[in-house]
Amino acid sequence: MIKKKHYLFYICAILIFMQPFLMVAQELSILKVSDFDLIGKVKKCTVITNYGKEEFYFNESGLLTKSITRYTDEDYNIIYYKYKDDDILEKRLEIYKDGTFDKNTSIAHFFDVETIGNKKITEKIITYSEKFLDQYEYEYDSINRLRNIKRINNDEVDVTTIVYEENKIEKFKSYFLNDVLVKTIRTSFKIDKNKGKLKCVLTKEFANGNPLKAEEVIYREDGTLFYKEYFKANETDTKFISDKKEFYTYKTDKLVLDKIKVKTKRRNYEISYLHQFDGDKGNWIKQVISPKNTYTTRKIEYYSLEEKSTEE
């Protein structure tokens, strides 16, 4: 029997793995070193958490090939990734309970890539007990932009259509699920008071065509976060209203202190992140968050020059 305190994390792991397939279909993405706040030739990163340990393995090209979530020595999940060039071919989630592999809750994704004409990717999702769950078809346009996602299962067929618009100052992406608007993304640029260039990304989500939630994220020219604002729908679900604002400041030092000033309607507070780095490698290995004084540690292994020359 799996312990109660770990049960939630198994459910969360499955939900996270299946998240793109529970609501509107999402674009395919391949996870890289940079997606884990890492830089350089990282081979393995081990993260110590309050519920266990996370392990991430990368190939020489920086692509994630395996991740392991360990709750105890006998309770853990493993996700494997297999690629061909820049395309993903397989993604497998294997769940182990009390040291035993559970094929009924483990899931496999198989991808077939067609490159004749406009690119098309077909994804089939089945359990390890050979139960069919879903099939997705991703269709791209002549400049390799995703235009349609078709979801097919035993009960229904859903189609997500993506519409692109662009002018001199803004870019828009609109997502329609069975012709009903579900999400929009607007990307624009502006100049701050110090004449620095800022990138603004405003994402709005809708339910049955009505406002649900939104988030605006602003980045500095060097890619660091500058500002976030969260929105929710008003009581009548007719428009978005501001719910929370976050302001990000950074101190460049051997021990880097990142601060987030949070403003809500009820109160204002500050969250500070103190980072300790692994020498001149550029990655943090310890993060302390105050005022709660919680911390996360990371152990990072890198590819050596000998390994690189051998692979070449």
Summary of the structure (lengths in Angstrom):
residues: 312
radius of gyration: 21.8
end to end distance: 46.9
largest distance: 62.8
contacts: 826
relative contact order: 0.10
helix: 9%
strand: 59%
